Each structure stands twice: as C-alpha cells, then as structure tokens.
Amino acid sequence: MERKEILMQVDQGGLALPERDFYLNKTISEDKILSAYLTYMTDVFTLLGAPNQTETRRKMEEVILFETELANITTPEEDRRDDTKLYHKMTLANLSHNYPHIKWVHLVNHLLSVVELNVAPTENVVVYAPEYLTALDAMLAKYQKTDEGKQ
C-alpha cells in the first residue's frame, strides 16, 4: 500500500490529575488533593530510591507548580467545542517556526522511528491548540533559562 499522506495532530497535553480545576486557585498547603498528591509523589520517589526525602519533597512541589502552570495555559473543555476554531493546518516547518522551543521535526521522527517512518518538514500537521502551544513555548523559554531547565 502506497503512503499518500500522513496527517499528524498536535493538541494540548493532559495533566496528571483528572481536571485542570484541581490545580487552579489552590495552594499545596491548603488543598487536600494537592497535599495528598504531593505526599504520593514524594513517597513513590522515596520508594524508588531517592536519597533525601526533604529534597525529594521540594522537587515534587516544583513539579506540582509546573503542572499548575500547565493547567493555567490549558484551554478549558467548554471552550474546545467548535472544531472550526480548533483546526489549524500547517507544515512541520511552520510548527517549528511558530513554536521553536520544541524541535518538532526531530521529535516526530524520533517517535515515528519505532515504525520505521521518517517525515520531512513539509509534512502537514493539524494543530488543535495554537494558544496553548504559544504559552507552552513561552514557558519552555523561561524554564530553559534556569539551572534546572538546562539539565
């Protein structure tokens, strides 16, 4: 069978907790769910061999703060019902140009390598969350300037 076209889709990612509202307008110290989530993550990493529980807890707090930032840029489901507003077709090259903090062509080719496919920058992709990707790209730029982001 001859390959005619690969049409890839890029959309906003999910979060670890079931809904974005679990993160919004809450603090870890005041919210039971976030507090339990922090304890759970700290316990799991400790069981996996993290040497210092205090340091592990601090790092897991940073993870929750990062997830909270992601929740804040995620488009709510009720705003994602109109497909005509969501459907943005572009090439991988355009995707790379518009959102440069992810190496899109490299990422896609790495993901497709398990099925022995390789795509060119001219391949089409449908972006369902351009506002999310704009905000994510800005987040990545900010984090890449930190010591943790450079690791």
MOQUIFEN-V632643 format. One record per residue. N is the residue number from 0. RES is the residue in one small letter. SS is DSSP state (h for helix, s for strand, l for the rest). Layout:
N,RES,SS + N,RES,SS
This chain:
0,m,l + 1,e,l + 2,r,l + 3,k,l + 4,e,l + 5,i,l + 6,l,l + 7,m,s + 8,q,s + 9,v,s + 10,d,l + 11,q,l + 12,g,l + 13,g,l + 14,l,l + 15,a,l + 16,l,l + 17,p,l + 18,e,l + 19,r,h + 20,d,h + 21,f,h + 22,y,l + 23,l,l + 24,n,l + 25,k,l + 26,t,l + 27,i,l + 28,s,l + 29,e,l + 30,d,l + 31,k,h + 32,i,h + 33,l,h + 34,s,h + 35,a,h + 36,y,h + 37,l,h + 38,t,h + 39,y,h + 40,m,h + 41,t,h + 42,d,h + 43,v,h + 44,f,h + 45,t,h + 46,l,h + 47,l,l + 48,g,l + 49,a,l + 50,p,l + 51,n,l + 52,q,h + 53,t,h + 54,e,h + 55,t,h + 56,r,h + 57,r,h + 58,k,h + 59,m,h + 60,e,h + 61,e,h + 62,v,h + 63,i,h + 64,l,h + 65,f,h + 66,e,h + 67,t,h + 68,e,h + 69,l,h + 70,a,h + 71,n,h + 72,i,h + 73,t,l + 74,t,l + 75,p,l + 76,e,h + 77,e,h + 78,d,h + 79,r,l + 80,r,l + 81,d,l + 82,d,h + 83,t,h + 84,k,h + 85,l,h + 86,y,l + 87,h,s + 88,k,s + 89,m,s + 90,t,s + 91,l,h + 92,a,h + 93,n,h + 94,l,h + 95,s,h + 96,h,h + 97,n,h + 98,y,l + 99,p,l + 100,h,l + 101,i,l + 102,k,l + 103,w,h + 104,v,h + 105,h,h + 106,l,h + 107,v,h + 108,n,h + 109,h,h + 110,l,h + 111,l,h + 112,s,h + 113,v,h + 114,v,h + 115,e,l + 116,l,l + 117,n,l + 118,v,l + 119,a,l + 120,p,l + 121,t,l + 122,e,l + 123,n,s + 124,v,s + 125,v,s + 126,v,s + 127,y,l + 128,a,l + 129,p,h + 130,e,h + 131,y,h + 132,l,h + 133,t,h + 134,a,h + 135,l,h + 136,d,h + 137,a,h + 138,m,h + 139,l,h + 140,a,h + 141,k,h + 142,y,h + 143,q,h + 144,k,l + 145,t,l + 146,d,h + 147,e,h + 148,g,h + 149,k,h + 150,q,l
